[in-house]
Amino acid sequence: MPRDTGTPSGVRPRWRRAVASPWFHLLLALIVLALIQAFVVKVYRIPSASMEPTLDVGDRILVARLAYVGAAPEDGDVVVFTASAQWDAAEGRTSTPSFLGWIGDVIGFGPSNAHTLVKRVVATEGETVRCCDTEGRILVDDEPVPAPYPDEDYPFEPGVQDCTTRPVSARCFPSITVPSRSLLVLGDNRSDSADSVIACRNRPDARGDECARFVDLDDVVGPAFLRLWPLDRVGPVSG
């Protein structure tokens, strides 16, 4: 004899109707998307011109969240990181979380509650960085690191406007040793980048440990590895 379920014949149970609802499917899709972006890959929007021409304002990039599990960023990596209070204070940034920002954080499009930045790693913990040598190049442990795009950099002319002249070239900054579990990062568009050494530029006599700001390894989200948008520029992000 059939068991009486208490549900009229032809009427689906309430939980089945809920599961069949398009609102349930939307919620499930958002949960899956949030989990993927929280633990695997995340979409970020480039907010400024500091990484041009590698990354333009409005580009969408994919960041590998698991890339540094058991590993550490290396010189030359393009990384996304969460700005610490030190970075926020330097930029005078204050923000109030919003619902639209939460949606943007989940789907990777629209406003965001998180203050994240993208820069290129120039030096890792224990390395010493200074600028410049006689050719205007950054030195990491006394080895020259050519600027990725010199035409976008500050003017530098040996004997006319360099690190010994007055006025000094804005390209110059003092010797800086990167602390433990930290990174020193710069924008590829160095003359338009609020990066690790912005407060040290044009101050060759300053103390690097007082003017520089660093990225804590715990704040690194991961390396940018793929540009998703715009469609005519889809491809790997150069490291």
C-alpha positions as CSV (number, residue, x, y, z in Angstrom):
1,M,0.0,0.0,0.0
2,P,1.5,3.4,-1.0
3,R,2.7,5.6,1.9
4,D,0.7,8.7,2.5
5,T,3.2,11.6,2.2
6,G,0.6,14.3,3.0
7,T,1.2,15.9,-0.4
8,P,-1.7,16.0,-2.9
9,S,-1.2,14.0,-6.0
10,G,0.5,16.0,-8.8
11,V,1.9,18.7,-6.4
12,R,5.6,18.8,-6.0
13,P,7.0,19.1,-2.4
14,R,8.0,22.6,-1.4
15,W,11.8,21.9,-1.4
16,R,11.5,20.7,-5.0
17,R,9.7,23.8,-6.1
18,A,12.4,25.9,-4.4
19,V,15.2,24.0,-6.1
20,A,13.5,24.4,-9.4
21,S,13.2,28.2,-8.9
22,P,15.5,30.4,-11.1
23,W,16.3,32.4,-8.0
24,F,17.8,29.3,-6.5
25,H,19.9,28.6,-9.6
26,L,21.1,32.2,-9.5
27,L,22.1,31.9,-5.9
28,L,23.9,28.6,-6.5
29,A,25.8,30.2,-9.4
30,L,26.9,33.1,-7.3
31,I,28.0,30.7,-4.5
32,V,30.0,28.6,-7.0
33,L,31.5,31.7,-8.6
34,A,32.5,33.1,-5.2
35,L,34.2,29.9,-4.1
36,I,36.1,29.7,-7.4
37,Q,37.3,33.3,-7.0
38,A,38.1,32.8,-3.3
39,F,40.2,29.8,-3.7
40,V,41.3,29.2,-7.4
41,V,41.3,32.2,-9.7
42,K,39.9,35.7,-9.4
43,V,39.0,38.4,-11.9
44,Y,40.4,41.9,-11.3
45,R,39.9,45.2,-13.0
46,I,42.9,47.5,-13.6
47,P,41.9,50.8,-12.0
48,S,44.8,53.1,-13.1
49,A,47.5,53.7,-15.6
50,S,50.3,52.7,-13.4
51,M,51.0,49.4,-15.3
52,E,50.7,50.8,-18.8
53,P,51.5,49.6,-21.5
54,T,51.5,46.1,-19.9
55,L,48.0,46.6,-18.6
56,D,45.6,49.5,-19.5
57,V,42.9,51.1,-17.4
58,G,39.8,48.9,-17.5
59,D,41.6,45.7,-18.5
60,R,40.3,42.6,-16.7
61,I,42.9,40.1,-15.6
62,L,42.9,36.6,-14.1
63,V,44.9,36.0,-10.9
64,A,46.0,32.6,-9.9
65,R,45.3,32.3,-6.1
66,L,47.1,29.0,-5.7
67,A,50.3,30.0,-7.5
68,Y,52.2,30.9,-4.3
69,V,51.1,28.0,-2.2
70,G,54.5,26.5,-1.2
71,A,56.3,29.1,-3.3
72,A,57.0,32.8,-3.2
73,P,56.8,35.7,-5.7
74,E,60.0,36.3,-7.7
75,D,61.5,39.4,-9.2
76,G,59.6,40.3,-12.4
77,D,56.3,38.8,-11.4
78,V,53.2,41.0,-11.9
79,V,51.2,40.5,-8.7
80,V,47.9,41.6,-7.3
81,F,47.9,42.4,-3.6
82,T,45.5,43.8,-1.0
83,A,46.7,47.3,0.1
84,S,47.6,47.5,3.8
85,A,46.8,50.4,6.1
86,Q,50.2,51.8,5.2
87,W,49.2,52.1,1.6
88,D,45.7,53.4,2.4
89,A,47.0,56.1,4.7
90,A,49.6,57.3,2.1
91,E,46.8,57.7,-0.4
92,G,44.3,59.1,2.0
93,R,41.9,56.4,1.2
94,T,38.7,55.6,3.2
95,S,35.8,53.5,2.1
96,T,32.6,52.1,3.3
97,P,31.7,48.6,2.2
98,S,28.6,48.4,0.0
99,F,26.3,45.7,-1.4
100,L,27.3,46.6,-5.0
101,G,30.9,46.3,-3.9
102,W,30.2,42.8,-2.6
103,I,28.6,41.8,-5.9
104,G,31.6,43.2,-7.8
105,D,34.0,41.2,-5.6
106,V,32.1,38.0,-6.4
107,I,31.7,38.4,-10.2
108,G,34.9,40.5,-10.9
109,F,33.0,43.3,-12.6
110,G,31.7,46.5,-11.2
111,P,32.7,48.3,-7.9
112,S,34.7,46.5,-5.3
113,N,34.9,46.7,-1.5
114,A,38.5,45.5,-1.6
115,H,41.4,47.9,-2.2
116,T,43.7,45.8,-4.4
117,L,46.6,47.0,-6.5
118,V,48.7,45.4,-9.2
119,K,52.4,46.1,-9.6
120,R,55.6,44.4,-10.7
121,V,57.9,42.8,-8.1
122,V,61.4,44.4,-8.4
123,A,62.9,42.9,-5.2
124,T,62.2,40.3,-2.6
125,E,63.2,40.0,1.1
126,G,66.8,40.6,1.8
127,E,67.6,42.3,-1.6
128,T,68.9,45.8,-1.7
129,V,67.5,48.2,-4.3
130,R,68.7,51.7,-5.3
131,C,68.5,54.0,-8.3
132,C,70.3,54.9,-10.2
133,D,73.6,53.8,-11.9
134,T,75.3,56.1,-14.4
135,E,72.9,54.9,-17.1
136,G,69.8,55.6,-15.0
137,R,69.0,52.0,-14.3
138,I,67.7,50.5,-11.1
139,L,70.2,48.2,-9.2
140,V,69.2,45.2,-7.3
141,D,72.1,43.8,-5.2
142,D,74.3,46.0,-7.5
143,E,73.0,44.3,-10.6
144,P,71.2,46.6,-13.2
145,V,67.5,46.0,-13.8
146,P,66.6,47.9,-17.0
147,A,63.3,49.7,-16.9
148,P,60.7,47.8,-18.8
149,Y,59.7,50.9,-20.8
150,P,62.3,53.6,-20.5
151,D,60.4,56.0,-22.7
152,E,57.7,56.2,-20.0
153,D,60.2,56.9,-17.2
154,Y,61.4,60.1,-15.5
155,P,64.1,62.1,-17.4
156,F,67.7,61.1,-16.7
157,E,70.8,62.6,-18.4
158,P,74.2,61.8,-16.9
159,G,75.9,65.0,-15.7
160,V,72.9,67.1,-16.5
161,Q,70.1,65.6,-14.5
162,D,71.1,62.5,-12.6
163,C,71.4,61.5,-8.9
164,T,74.3,63.8,-8.2
165,T,73.0,67.0,-9.8
166,R,70.7,69.7,-8.5
167,P,67.9,69.4,-9.3
168,V,68.2,65.7,-8.9
169,S,66.4,63.4,-11.4
170,A,63.0,62.2,-10.1
171,R,64.1,58.7,-11.2
172,C,66.5,58.5,-8.2
173,F,65.8,57.0,-4.8
174,P,68.1,55.9,-2.0
175,S,69.3,52.4,-1.1
176,I,66.5,50.3,0.3
177,T,66.8,46.8,1.8
178,V,63.6,44.8,1.6
179,P,62.5,43.4,5.0
180,S,61.6,39.8,5.8
181,R,58.5,38.4,4.2
182,S,58.1,41.6,2.1
183,L,58.2,42.7,-1.5
184,L,59.3,46.0,-3.2
185,V,57.0,46.7,-6.1
186,L,56.9,49.3,-8.9
187,G,54.6,50.1,-11.7
188,D,55.8,49.6,-15.3
189,N,54.6,53.2,-15.9
190,R,57.0,54.4,-13.3
191,S,56.4,58.1,-13.8
192,D,52.7,57.6,-13.0
193,S,52.7,54.9,-10.3
194,A,52.0,55.2,-6.5
195,D,54.3,52.3,-5.7
196,S,56.8,51.3,-3.1
197,V,59.3,54.1,-3.7
198,I,57.0,57.0,-4.6
199,A,57.8,58.8,-1.3
200,C,61.6,58.2,-1.8
201,R,61.9,59.6,-5.3
202,N,63.9,62.8,-5.8
203,R,65.3,62.2,-2.2
204,P,68.7,60.5,-2.7
205,D,69.8,61.5,0.8
206,A,66.7,60.1,2.5
207,R,66.7,56.9,4.5
208,G,65.1,54.2,2.4
209,D,63.6,52.3,5.4
210,E,61.8,55.5,6.4
211,C,60.3,56.5,3.1
212,A,59.6,53.2,1.3
213,R,56.5,51.1,1.7
214,F,56.4,47.3,1.2
215,V,54.0,44.6,0.4
216,D,53.6,41.9,3.0
217,L,53.6,38.4,1.6
218,D,50.4,37.6,3.4
219,D,48.7,40.4,1.4
220,V,49.6,38.9,-2.0
221,V,46.6,37.5,-3.8
222,G,48.6,35.9,-6.6
223,P,50.2,36.6,-10.0
224,A,48.3,38.1,-12.9
225,F,48.6,35.5,-15.7
226,L,45.9,36.2,-18.3
227,R,44.1,39.3,-19.7
228,L,40.4,38.5,-20.2
229,W,39.3,41.9,-21.5
230,P,39.2,43.7,-23.9
231,L,38.6,40.9,-26.4
232,D,41.2,42.2,-28.9
233,R,43.9,42.0,-26.2
234,V,43.1,38.6,-24.7
235,G,46.4,36.8,-23.8
236,P,49.0,36.2,-21.2
237,V,50.3,38.9,-18.9
238,S,54.0,39.4,-19.5
239,G,56.1,38.6,-16.4
